[in-house]
Amino acid sequence: MSFLVRLAFKNLFRHRLRTVVSIGAIAFSVMVVVFARGYVTGMVHSVTADHIQYNSGHIKIVQEEYYRQERLLPLNHSVDGLGEGGLDEMIGKLEELDGVNMVIPRLKFGAMVSTGDELLTLGGWGVNPELELAFTDIEDSLVEGRMIQPGRLEVVMGTKLLDKIDRRVGDKVTVVFNTAFNSLSGVTFEIVGRLKSGLKLLNEAVFLLPLDEAQRLLYMDDQVTELLLVTEDVGKIEEVLPKIKALLSEDGRYLALSYRETSDLIPFMDLAELIYNQVYFFLVVLACVIVVNTMIMIVAERTKEIGMMAALGLERRGIMELFLIEGGIMGVVGSLLGAMAGWLITSYFAEAGLDFTQAMAGIDADVPFNAIIYPSASLGNTVFAFLLGVVIVTLACLIPARRAANLEPTVAMRGA
């Protein structure tokens, strides 16, 4: 075997340019696989994480009627407790369930802010700042000022929203909204923080205010529009969900929905991953066309040599192994170079991100799709692409290797 390996290396250096082109084709395809897989994985993770953090939690509890009208943000179908018990008692019971780590209350409502020329429609989120900071990555998006504090008439707004209404951190802003009694009210808040995020939702569609103040201003004491539950792990959702539904069944008004049930986008992300897994395979197969073509040319050029080796006693199996080793060497070297290059490129963009803000300008703010995608640079993706390249290239070389092994020595030596 060592003799065949040495001979294979020697043969590959006979036509260096051809060998380099073949290795380059393999390296490029493997590099694309590493980056594409990292990009798709990062995009799916981003979409899922943003949906969980800013829309559904791991499990979302709302009134059934509210869920049907959620886009209208109705205030007359609130979460206000179980039976005769209040909201705090309900949250306490939920937190006692095995597997539930956190219960996050939110009070969402429609509002309007004047730009000077027109009224801008947006959403208000009454939130518990401590819980939001613990659960979401909103602190990373807070580029100026600070988070809101309970008991104060203050808000945090996105950069684009502040630009639209020509306000800055430290300024005052008057917000107009309908209360739970359907009466129009207006309140002036201090802007204490500015968000800058790839999420259009945070950047220009909503503002945050303290939950206790939102409840007071909307006349919704001890009420919220939704509860988001955080489990120990995403994999525990199916185990925890039946317990929550059993607890809610004593009231009959509420729905408990997993994050997948509240998203139209996540199933498409799963489908995209499945499709791209097939694309990766065909990318490497495409590069193999060049390798196979190179190997066939080598066999044609070395017909007499193959006949001579066979006449000197090298069995067909040995001839086949020789060409498989040559193809395998190209596969290993090309896949290794491609995997390393792909990992370096993916690692760079994992830090810098890919900004698609302009391309996604027309996407609805309700869709939790971050315009800045951070590919996932993982060792698993890199090893997967490397092995995929080596295996497919080596298998592809079976065609020319079998052709070489099947040559008749006497015919081959005549150069036929």
Contacts in CASP RR format, 6 or more apart in sequence:
PFRMAT RR
TARGET T0000
AUTHOR 0000-0000-0000
METHOD contacts of the structure
MODEL  1
MSFLVRLAFKNLFRHRLRTVVSIGAIAFSVMVVVFARGYVTGMVHSVTAD
HIQYNSGHIKIVQEEYYRQERLLPLNHSVDGLGEGGLDEMIGKLEELDGV
NMVIPRLKFGAMVSTGDELLTLGGWGVNPELELAFTDIEDSLVEGRMIQP
GRLEVVMGTKLLDKIDRRVGDKVTVVFNTAFNSLSGVTFEIVGRLKSGLK
LLNEAVFLLPLDEAQRLLYMDDQVTELLLVTEDVGKIEEVLPKIKALLSE
DGRYLALSYRETSDLIPFMDLAELIYNQVYFFLVVLACVIVVNTMIMIVA
ERTKEIGMMAALGLERRGIMELFLIEGGIMGVVGSLLGAMAGWLITSYFA
EAGLDFTQAMAGIDADVPFNAIIYPSASLGNTVFAFLLGVVIVTLACLIP
ARRAANLEPTVAMRGA
1 321 0 8 1.000
4 318 0 8 1.000
4 321 0 8 1.000
4 322 0 8 1.000
4 325 0 8 1.000
5 325 0 8 1.000
7 322 0 8 1.000
8 322 0 8 1.000
8 325 0 8 1.000
8 326 0 8 1.000
8 327 0 8 1.000
8 329 0 8 1.000
9 329 0 8 1.000
11 298 0 8 1.000
11 302 0 8 1.000
11 322 0 8 1.000
11 326 0 8 1.000
12 19 0 8 1.000
12 326 0 8 1.000
12 329 0 8 1.000
12 330 0 8 1.000
13 19 0 8 1.000
15 298 0 8 1.000
18 294 0 8 1.000
18 297 0 8 1.000
19 294 0 8 1.000
19 330 0 8 1.000
21 290 0 8 1.000
21 294 0 8 1.000
22 290 0 8 1.000
22 291 0 8 1.000
22 294 0 8 1.000
22 330 0 8 1.000
23 330 0 8 1.000
23 331 0 8 1.000
23 333 0 8 1.000
23 334 0 8 1.000
23 337 0 8 1.000
24 334 0 8 1.000
24 337 0 8 1.000
25 287 0 8 1.000
25 290 0 8 1.000
25 291 0 8 1.000
26 284 0 8 1.000
26 287 0 8 1.000
26 288 0 8 1.000
26 291 0 8 1.000
26 330 0 8 1.000
26 331 0 8 1.000
26 333 0 8 1.000
26 334 0 8 1.000
26 335 0 8 1.000
26 338 0 8 1.000
26 389 0 8 1.000
26 393 0 8 1.000
27 334 0 8 1.000
27 335 0 8 1.000
27 337 0 8 1.000
27 338 0 8 1.000
27 341 0 8 1.000
28 287 0 8 1.000
28 338 0 8 1.000
29 283 0 8 1.000
29 284 0 8 1.000
29 286 0 8 1.000
29 287 0 8 1.000
29 389 0 8 1.000
30 284 0 8 1.000
30 287 0 8 1.000
30 334 0 8 1.000
30 335 0 8 1.000
30 337 0 8 1.000
30 338 0 8 1.000
30 339 0 8 1.000
30 342 0 8 1.000
30 385 0 8 1.000
30 386 0 8 1.000
30 388 0 8 1.000
30 389 0 8 1.000
31 338 0 8 1.000
31 339 0 8 1.000
31 341 0 8 1.000
31 342 0 8 1.000
31 345 0 8 1.000
32 283 0 8 1.000
33 280 0 8 1.000
33 283 0 8 1.000
33 284 0 8 1.000
33 385 0 8 1.000
33 388 0 8 1.000
33 389 0 8 1.000
34 338 0 8 1.000
34 339 0 8 1.000
34 341 0 8 1.000
34 342 0 8 1.000
34 343 0 8 1.000
34 345 0 8 1.000
34 346 0 8 1.000
34 381 0 8 1.000
34 382 0 8 1.000
34 385 0 8 1.000
35 342 0 8 1.000
35 345 0 8 1.000
35 346 0 8 1.000
35 349 0 8 1.000
35 375 0 8 1.000
36 276 0 8 1.000
36 279 0 8 1.000
36 280 0 8 1.000
36 283 0 8 1.000
37 276 0 8 1.000
37 280 0 8 1.000
37 381 0 8 1.000
37 384 0 8 1.000
37 385 0 8 1.000
38 346 0 8 1.000
38 375 0 8 1.000
38 376 0 8 1.000
38 377 0 8 1.000
38 378 0 8 1.000
38 381 0 8 1.000
39 346 0 8 1.000
39 349 0 8 1.000
39 354 0 8 1.000
39 373 0 8 1.000
39 375 0 8 1.000
40 272 0 8 1.000
40 273 0 8 1.000
40 276 0 8 1.000
41 273 0 8 1.000
41 375 0 8 1.000
41 376 0 8 1.000
41 378 0 8 1.000
41 381 0 8 1.000
42 373 0 8 1.000
42 374 0 8 1.000
42 375 0 8 1.000
42 376 0 8 1.000
43 269 0 8 1.000
43 272 0 8 1.000
43 373 0 8 1.000
44 269 0 8 1.000
44 270 0 8 1.000
44 272 0 8 1.000
44 273 0 8 1.000
45 376 0 8 1.000
46 370 0 8 1.000
46 373 0 8 1.000
46 374 0 8 1.000
47 265 0 8 1.000
47 266 0 8 1.000
47 269 0 8 1.000
47 368 0 8 1.000
47 369 0 8 1.000
47 370 0 8 1.000
48 259 0 8 1.000
48 266 0 8 1.000
48 269 0 8 1.000
49 137 0 8 1.000
50 199 0 8 1.000
50 368 0 8 1.000
50 369 0 8 1.000
50 370 0 8 1.000
51 259 0 8 1.000
51 262 0 8 1.000
51 263 0 8 1.000
51 265 0 8 1.000
51 266 0 8 1.000
51 368 0 8 1.000
52 58 0 8 1.000
52 259 0 8 1.000
53 135 0 8 1.000
53 136 0 8 1.000
53 137 0 8 1.000
53 138 0 8 1.000
54 136 0 8 1.000
54 199 0 8 1.000
54 201 0 8 1.000
54 202 0 8 1.000
54 368 0 8 1.000
55 259 0 8 1.000
55 262 0 8 1.000
55 263 0 8 1.000
55 368 0 8 1.000
56 228 0 8 1.000
56 257 0 8 1.000
56 258 0 8 1.000
56 259 0 8 1.000
56 262 0 8 1.000
56 263 0 8 1.000
57 104 0 8 1.000
57 135 0 8 1.000
57 228 0 8 1.000
57 229 0 8 1.000
57 230 0 8 1.000
57 259 0 8 1.000
58 228 0 8 1.000
58 229 0 8 1.000
58 230 0 8 1.000
58 231 0 8 1.000
58 234 0 8 1.000
58 237 0 8 1.000
58 240 0 8 1.000
58 258 0 8 1.000
58 259 0 8 1.000
59 228 0 8 1.000
59 229 0 8 1.000
59 231 0 8 1.000
59 237 0 8 1.000
59 240 0 8 1.000
59 241 0 8 1.000
59 244 0 8 1.000
59 256 0 8 1.000
59 257 0 8 1.000
59 258 0 8 1.000
59 259 0 8 1.000
60 226 0 8 1.000
60 227 0 8 1.000
60 228 0 8 1.000
60 229 0 8 1.000
60 256 0 8 1.000
60 257 0 8 1.000
60 259 0 8 1.000
60 262 0 8 1.000
61 79 0 8 1.000
61 94 0 8 1.000
61 226 0 8 1.000
61 227 0 8 1.000
61 228 0 8 1.000
61 229 0 8 1.000
61 244 0 8 1.000
61 248 0 8 1.000
61 254 0 8 1.000
61 255 0 8 1.000
61 256 0 8 1.000
61 257 0 8 1.000
62 70 0 8 1.000
62 77 0 8 1.000
62 79 0 8 1.000
62 225 0 8 1.000
62 226 0 8 1.000
62 227 0 8 1.000
62 254 0 8 1.000
62 255 0 8 1.000
62 257 0 8 1.000
63 77 0 8 1.000
63 78 0 8 1.000
63 79 0 8 1.000
63 253 0 8 1.000
63 254 0 8 1.000
63 255 0 8 1.000
64 253 0 8 1.000
64 254 0 8 1.000
64 255 0 8 1.000
65 74 0 8 1.000
65 77 0 8 1.000
65 253 0 8 1.000
66 74 0 8 1.000
66 77 0 8 1.000
66 78 0 8 1.000
66 225 0 8 1.000
66 226 0 8 1.000
67 255 0 8 1.000
67 257 0 8 1.000
69 77 0 8 1.000
71 366 0 8 1.000
73 108 0 8 1.000
73 109 0 8 1.000
73 110 0 8 1.000
73 123 0 8 1.000
73 225 0 8 1.000
75 109 0 8 1.000
75 178 0 8 1.000
75 179 0 8 1.000
75 180 0 8 1.000
75 218 0 8 1.000
75 220 0 8 1.000
75 225 0 8 1.000
76 180 0 8 1.000
77 225 0 8 1.000
78 180 0 8 1.000
78 220 0 8 1.000
78 223 0 8 1.000
78 224 0 8 1.000
78 225 0 8 1.000
79 87 0 8 1.000
79 90 0 8 1.000
79 105 0 8 1.000
79 223 0 8 1.000
79 224 0 8 1.000
79 225 0 8 1.000
79 226 0 8 1.000
79 227 0 8 1.000
79 254 0 8 1.000
80 86 0 8 1.000
80 87 0 8 1.000
80 222 0 8 1.000
80 223 0 8 1.000
80 224 0 8 1.000
81 87 0 8 1.000
81 89 0 8 1.000
81 90 0 8 1.000
81 251 0 8 1.000
82 89 0 8 1.000
82 90 0 8 1.000
82 93 0 8 1.000
82 247 0 8 1.000
82 248 0 8 1.000
82 250 0 8 1.000
82 251 0 8 1.000
83 250 0 8 1.000
83 251 0 8 1.000
86 222 0 8 1.000
87 105 0 8 1.000
87 222 0 8 1.000
87 223 0 8 1.000
87 224 0 8 1.000
88 222 0 8 1.000
90 227 0 8 1.000
91 103 0 8 1.000
91 105 0 8 1.000
91 227 0 8 1.000
92 103 0 8 1.000
93 247 0 8 1.000
94 100 0 8 1.000
94 103 0 8 1.000
94 227 0 8 1.000
94 229 0 8 1.000
94 244 0 8 1.000
94 247 0 8 1.000
95 102 0 8 1.000
95 103 0 8 1.000
97 240 0 8 1.000
97 243 0 8 1.000
97 244 0 8 1.000
97 247 0 8 1.000
98 240 0 8 1.000
98 243 0 8 1.000
99 231 0 8 1.000
99 232 0 8 1.000
99 236 0 8 1.000
99 239 0 8 1.000
99 240 0 8 1.000
100 229 0 8 1.000
100 230 0 8 1.000
100 231 0 8 1.000
100 240 0 8 1.000
100 244 0 8 1.000
101 230 0 8 1.000
101 231 0 8 1.000
101 232 0 8 1.000
102 131 0 8 1.000
102 134 0 8 1.000
102 135 0 8 1.000
102 229 0 8 1.000
102 230 0 8 1.000
103 227 0 8 1.000
103 228 0 8 1.000
103 229 0 8 1.000
103 230 0 8 1.000
104 127 0 8 1.000
104 128 0 8 1.000
104 131 0 8 1.000
104 132 0 8 1.000
104 135 0 8 1.000
104 227 0 8 1.000
104 228 0 8 1.000
104 229 0 8 1.000
104 230 0 8 1.000
105 127 0 8 1.000
105 128 0 8 1.000
105 131 0 8 1.000
105 211 0 8 1.000
105 224 0 8 1.000
105 226 0 8 1.000
105 227 0 8 1.000
105 228 0 8 1.000
106 125 0 8 1.000
106 126 0 8 1.000
106 127 0 8 1.000
106 211 0 8 1.000
106 224 0 8 1.000
106 225 0 8 1.000
106 226 0 8 1.000
106 227 0 8 1.000
106 228 0 8 1.000
107 125 0 8 1.000
107 126 0 8 1.000
107 127 0 8 1.000
107 211 0 8 1.000
107 214 0 8 1.000
107 215 0 8 1.000
107 218 0 8 1.000
107 220 0 8 1.000
107 223 0 8 1.000
107 224 0 8 1.000
107 225 0 8 1.000
108 123 0 8 1.000
108 124 0 8 1.000
108 125 0 8 1.000
108 126 0 8 1.000
108 225 0 8 1.000
108 226 0 8 1.000
109 123 0 8 1.000
109 124 0 8 1.000
109 177 0 8 1.000
109 178 0 8 1.000
109 214 0 8 1.000
109 218 0 8 1.000
109 225 0 8 1.000
110 121 0 8 1.000
110 122 0 8 1.000
110 123 0 8 1.000
110 124 0 8 1.000
110 177 0 8 1.000
110 178 0 8 1.000
111 121 0 8 1.000
111 122 0 8 1.000
111 123 0 8 1.000
111 124 0 8 1.000
111 175 0 8 1.000
111 176 0 8 1.000
111 177 0 8 1.000
111 207 0 8 1.000
112 119 0 8 1.000
112 120 0 8 1.000
112 121 0 8 1.000
112 122 0 8 1.000
112 175 0 8 1.000
112 176 0 8 1.000
112 177 0 8 1.000
113 119 0 8 1.000
113 120 0 8 1.000
113 122 0 8 1.000
113 165 0 8 1.000
113 173 0 8 1.000
113 174 0 8 1.000
113 175 0 8 1.000
113 176 0 8 1.000
114 120 0 8 1.000
114 165 0 8 1.000
114 174 0 8 1.000
114 176 0 8 1.000
115 164 0 8 1.000
115 165 0 8 1.000
115 166 0 8 1.000
116 165 0 8 1.000
116 166 0 8 1.000
119 176 0 8 1.000
120 161 0 8 1.000
120 164 0 8 1.000
120 165 0 8 1.000
122 161 0 8 1.000
122 204 0 8 1.000
122 205 0 8 1.000
122 206 0 8 1.000
122 207 0 8 1.000
123 205 0 8 1.000
123 206 0 8 1.000
123 207 0 8 1.000
124 175 0 8 1.000
124 177 0 8 1.000
124 206 0 8 1.000
124 207 0 8 1.000
124 208 0 8 1.000
124 209 0 8 1.000
124 214 0 8 1.000
125 206 0 8 1.000
125 207 0 8 1.000
125 208 0 8 1.000
125 209 0 8 1.000
125 214 0 8 1.000
126 208 0 8 1.000
126 209 0 8 1.000
126 210 0 8 1.000
126 211 0 8 1.000
126 213 0 8 1.000
126 214 0 8 1.000
126 215 0 8 1.000
127 148 0 8 1.000
127 208 0 8 1.000
127 209 0 8 1.000
127 210 0 8 1.000
127 211 0 8 1.000
128 150 0 8 1.000
128 211 0 8 1.000
129 147 0 8 1.000
129 148 0 8 1.000
129 149 0 8 1.000
129 150 0 8 1.000
129 208 0 8 1.000
129 210 0 8 1.000
132 138 0 8 1.000
132 147 0 8 1.000
132 208 0 8 1.000
133 139 0 8 1.000
133 147 0 8 1.000
135 228 0 8 1.000
135 230 0 8 1.000
138 147 0 8 1.000
138 195 0 8 1.000
138 202 0 8 1.000
139 147 0 8 1.000
141 195 0 8 1.000
141 196 0 8 1.000
141 197 0 8 1.000
141 198 0 8 1.000
141 199 0 8 1.000
141 202 0 8 1.000
142 156 0 8 1.000
142 193 0 8 1.000
142 194 0 8 1.000
142 195 0 8 1.000
143 159 0 8 1.000
143 194 0 8 1.000
143 195 0 8 1.000
143 196 0 8 1.000
144 169 0 8 1.000
144 193 0 8 1.000
144 194 0 8 1.000
145 169 0 8 1.000
145 192 0 8 1.000
145 193 0 8 1.000
145 194 0 8 1.000
146 192 0 8 1.000
146 193 0 8 1.000
147 156 0 8 1.000
147 192 0 8 1.000
147 193 0 8 1.000
148 154 0 8 1.000
148 155 0 8 1.000
148 156 0 8 1.000
148 192 0 8 1.000
148 193 0 8 1.000
148 208 0 8 1.000
148 209 0 8 1.000
148 210 0 8 1.000
149 210 0 8 1.000
150 210 0 8 1.000
150 211 0 8 1.000
150 212 0 8 1.000
150 213 0 8 1.000
151 210 0 8 1.000
151 212 0 8 1.000
151 213 0 8 1.000
152 190 0 8 1.000
152 210 0 8 1.000
152 213 0 8 1.000
153 187 0 8 1.000
153 188 0 8 1.000
153 189 0 8 1.000
153 190 0 8 1.000
153 209 0 8 1.000
153 213 0 8 1.000
154 189 0 8 1.000
154 190 0 8 1.000
154 191 0 8 1.000
154 192 0 8 1.000
154 209 0 8 1.000
154 210 0 8 1.000
155 173 0 8 1.000
155 175 0 8 1.000
155 189 0 8 1.000
155 190 0 8 1.000
155 191 0 8 1.000
155 192 0 8 1.000
155 193 0 8 1.000
155 207 0 8 1.000
155 208 0 8 1.000
155 209 0 8 1.000
156 191 0 8 1.000
156 192 0 8 1.000
156 193 0 8 1.000
156 194 0 8 1.000
156 195 0 8 1.000
156 207 0 8 1.000
156 208 0 8 1.000
156 209 0 8 1.000
157 167 0 8 1.000
157 173 0 8 1.000
157 191 0 8 1.000
157 193 0 8 1.000
157 194 0 8 1.000
157 195 0 8 1.000
157 207 0 8 1.000
157 208 0 8 1.000
158 194 0 8 1.000
158 195 0 8 1.000
158 196 0 8 1.000
158 197 0 8 1.000
158 202 0 8 1.000
158 203 0 8 1.000
158 204 0 8 1.000
158 207 0 8 1.000
159 194 0 8 1.000
159 195 0 8 1.000
159 196 0 8 1.000
159 203 0 8 1.000
159 204 0 8 1.000
160 203 0 8 1.000
160 204 0 8 1.000
161 203 0 8 1.000
161 204 0 8 1.000
161 205 0 8 1.000
161 207 0 8 1.000
162 168 0 8 1.000
162 169 0 8 1.000
162 191 0 8 1.000
162 194 0 8 1.000
164 204 0 8 1.000
165 173 0 8 1.000
167 173 0 8 1.000
167 191 0 8 1.000
168 191 0 8 1.000
168 194 0 8 1.000
169 191 0 8 1.000
169 192 0 8 1.000
169 193 0 8 1.000
169 194 0 8 1.000
170 190 0 8 1.000
170 191 0 8 1.000
170 192 0 8 1.000
171 190 0 8 1.000
171 191 0 8 1.000
172 188 0 8 1.000
172 189 0 8 1.000
172 190 0 8 1.000
172 191 0 8 1.000
173 188 0 8 1.000
173 189 0 8 1.000
173 191 0 8 1.000
174 186 0 8 1.000
174 187 0 8 1.000
174 188 0 8 1.000
174 189 0 8 1.000
175 186 0 8 1.000
175 187 0 8 1.000
175 188 0 8 1.000
175 189 0 8 1.000
175 207 0 8 1.000
176 184 0 8 1.000
176 185 0 8 1.000
176 186 0 8 1.000
177 184 0 8 1.000
177 185 0 8 1.000
177 186 0 8 1.000
177 187 0 8 1.000
177 217 0 8 1.000
177 218 0 8 1.000
178 184 0 8 1.000
178 185 0 8 1.000
179 185 0 8 1.000
179 217 0 8 1.000
179 218 0 8 1.000
179 219 0 8 1.000
180 218 0 8 1.000
180 219 0 8 1.000
180 220 0 8 1.000
180 223 0 8 1.000
181 219 0 8 1.000
185 217 0 8 1.000
187 217 0 8 1.000
189 209 0 8 1.000
195 202 0 8 1.000
195 203 0 8 1.000
196 203 0 8 1.000
197 203 0 8 1.000
197 370 0 8 1.000
198 357 0 8 1.000
198 370 0 8 1.000
198 371 0 8 1.000
198 372 0 8 1.000
199 368 0 8 1.000
199 369 0 8 1.000
199 370 0 8 1.000
199 371 0 8 1.000
200 360 0 8 1.000
200 363 0 8 1.000
200 364 0 8 1.000
200 365 0 8 1.000
200 367 0 8 1.000
200 369 0 8 1.000
200 371 0 8 1.000
201 365 0 8 1.000
201 366 0 8 1.000
201 368 0 8 1.000
204 365 0 8 1.000
205 365 0 8 1.000
205 366 0 8 1.000
211 224 0 8 1.000
214 220 0 8 1.000
215 221 0 8 1.000
215 222 0 8 1.000
215 223 0 8 1.000
215 224 0 8 1.000
229 240 0 8 1.000
229 244 0 8 1.000
231 237 0 8 1.000
231 240 0 8 1.000
234 259 0 8 1.000
237 258 0 8 1.000
237 259 0 8 1.000
238 258 0 8 1.000
241 256 0 8 1.000
241 258 0 8 1.000
244 256 0 8 1.000
245 256 0 8 1.000
248 254 0 8 1.000
248 255 0 8 1.000
248 256 0 8 1.000
259 266 0 8 1.000
260 266 0 8 1.000
260 267 0 8 1.000
265 367 0 8 1.000
265 368 0 8 1.000
265 369 0 8 1.000
280 385 0 8 1.000
280 388 0 8 1.000
281 388 0 8 1.000
281 392 0 8 1.000
284 388 0 8 1.000
284 389 0 8 1.000
284 392 0 8 1.000
284 393 0 8 1.000
285 392 0 8 1.000
285 396 0 8 1.000
287 393 0 8 1.000
288 392 0 8 1.000
288 393 0 8 1.000
288 396 0 8 1.000
291 327 0 8 1.000
291 330 0 8 1.000
291 331 0 8 1.000
291 393 0 8 1.000
291 396 0 8 1.000
291 397 0 8 1.000
292 396 0 8 1.000
292 397 0 8 1.000
292 399 0 8 1.000
292 400 0 8 1.000
295 323 0 8 1.000
295 326 0 8 1.000
295 327 0 8 1.000
295 397 0 8 1.000
295 399 0 8 1.000
295 400 0 8 1.000
295 401 0 8 1.000
296 399 0 8 1.000
296 400 0 8 1.000
296 403 0 8 1.000
298 323 0 8 1.000
298 326 0 8 1.000
298 400 0 8 1.000
299 306 0 8 1.000
299 323 0 8 1.000
299 400 0 8 1.000
299 403 0 8 1.000
299 404 0 8 1.000
302 404 0 8 1.000
303 407 0 8 1.000
303 412 0 8 1.000
303 415 0 8 1.000
303 416 0 8 1.000
304 412 0 8 1.000
304 413 0 8 1.000
304 414 0 8 1.000
304 415 0 8 1.000
306 319 0 8 1.000
306 404 0 8 1.000
306 407 0 8 1.000
306 412 0 8 1.000
307 407 0 8 1.000
307 409 0 8 1.000
307 412 0 8 1.000
307 413 0 8 1.000
308 409 0 8 1.000
308 412 0 8 1.000
308 413 0 8 1.000
309 319 0 8 1.000
310 316 0 8 1.000
310 319 0 8 1.000
310 407 0 8 1.000
310 409 0 8 1.000
310 412 0 8 1.000
311 409 0 8 1.000
311 410 0 8 1.000
311 413 0 8 1.000
316 405 0 8 1.000
316 406 0 8 1.000
317 405 0 8 1.000
318 405 0 8 1.000
319 401 0 8 1.000
319 404 0 8 1.000
319 405 0 8 1.000
319 407 0 8 1.000
320 401 0 8 1.000
320 402 0 8 1.000
320 404 0 8 1.000
320 405 0 8 1.000
321 401 0 8 1.000
322 401 0 8 1.000
322 404 0 8 1.000
323 397 0 8 1.000
323 400 0 8 1.000
323 401 0 8 1.000
323 404 0 8 1.000
323 405 0 8 1.000
324 394 0 8 1.000
324 397 0 8 1.000
324 398 0 8 1.000
324 401 0 8 1.000
326 397 0 8 1.000
327 393 0 8 1.000
327 394 0 8 1.000
327 397 0 8 1.000
328 390 0 8 1.000
328 393 0 8 1.000
328 394 0 8 1.000
328 397 0 8 1.000
330 393 0 8 1.000
331 389 0 8 1.000
331 390 0 8 1.000
331 393 0 8 1.000
331 394 0 8 1.000
332 390 0 8 1.000
335 385 0 8 1.000
335 386 0 8 1.000
335 387 0 8 1.000
335 388 0 8 1.000
335 389 0 8 1.000
335 390 0 8 1.000
335 393 0 8 1.000
336 386 0 8 1.000
338 385 0 8 1.000
338 386 0 8 1.000
339 382 0 8 1.000
339 383 0 8 1.000
339 385 0 8 1.000
339 386 0 8 1.000
340 382 0 8 1.000
342 382 0 8 1.000
342 385 0 8 1.000
343 377 0 8 1.000
343 382 0 8 1.000
346 375 0 8 1.000
346 376 0 8 1.000
346 377 0 8 1.000
346 381 0 8 1.000
347 377 0 8 1.000
349 374 0 8 1.000
349 375 0 8 1.000
350 374 0 8 1.000
350 375 0 8 1.000
350 376 0 8 1.000
350 377 0 8 1.000
351 374 0 8 1.000
353 372 0 8 1.000
353 373 0 8 1.000
353 374 0 8 1.000
353 375 0 8 1.000
354 372 0 8 1.000
354 373 0 8 1.000
354 374 0 8 1.000
354 375 0 8 1.000
355 371 0 8 1.000
355 372 0 8 1.000
356 371 0 8 1.000
356 372 0 8 1.000
356 373 0 8 1.000
357 371 0 8 1.000
357 372 0 8 1.000
359 371 0 8 1.000
360 369 0 8 1.000
360 371 0 8 1.000
363 369 0 8 1.000
END
